[in-house]
Structures are given as C-alpha cells and as structure tokens.
Amino acid sequence: MLADFIFTLPGLILIIVSGNLMAIQAGYSMSGFNWLTLSLILFSLTGILCCRYCCPYA
C-alpha cells in the first residue's frame, strides 16, 4: 500500500498535469465538455474504482 502512494500516485499526477499542459500548448480548449474533459473524467473514474476495489487486495 505504501509503494502505491510513493510510486504510482506521483506518476498518475504527472500524467494528468503533463497531458493538460500539452493539450493547452497544442491549442485545445480545456473549458466546456468535450472529448478531452471526458477522457480526464473517465481516467479519474478508473483510478477511483481501482483504489476502491483493487488496492485492498494488493
């Protein structure tokens, strides 16, 4: 469980932050509901579900 917080969580934060920065730099709109915000919502949802159902068994 501790390894998840030390290694996995910073990696996930880096993926989200760098993805947002690259999308902004490429000129994609981050406001409103579009494919980019939907993908971030689904990515977050899978992370929450993984933490809720998979991590207790690790």
Residue pairs with C-beta under 8 A, 6 or more apart in sequence:
1 55
1 58
4 55
4 58
12 47
16 40
16 43
19 40
20 30
20 40
23 30
23 36
24 30
28 34
28 36
29 36
30 36
30 37
